[in-house]
């Protein structure tokens, strides 16, 4: 019983020294995060889309669609029964 009590007292002191129980989410409310961000962005120009990047993305997506269609056709052809030989 005595060893347990000897360990319990330092453990209680360590837990008590951990700090307060405040939650970080209480400090990050919309009033003190979003509004200052909106105010700091007030004088900046609106974002503009990069046409070159959009064209590259569209070409890549089209290439992926063509590859997927070719792969699907190959899978269907592999699963299809062989045609009887002509006599």
C-alpha positions, 0 to 999 in steps of 0.5 A: 500500500505504501508504494502506491501512495508514494507514486500517487502523490508525484503523479497527482502533482505532474497532472496538476502541472499540465496547465489549464483546460482551455480549448484552442478552438475557443480562441479561433472564432469567426470574429477573430480569424475570418474578419481580419483575413477579409480585411487584409484582402480588401485591397487586393485584385480578384484572382484570375484563372491561368488559361494555360493550366486549365488547358493542360488539365483538360488535355490530361483528363481527355487523355485519361478518358481515352486510356480508360476507354481503350483499357475497357475495350481490351478487357471486353475483347479478352472476356469475349468467346473466340469466334468459330473458325471459318471452314 
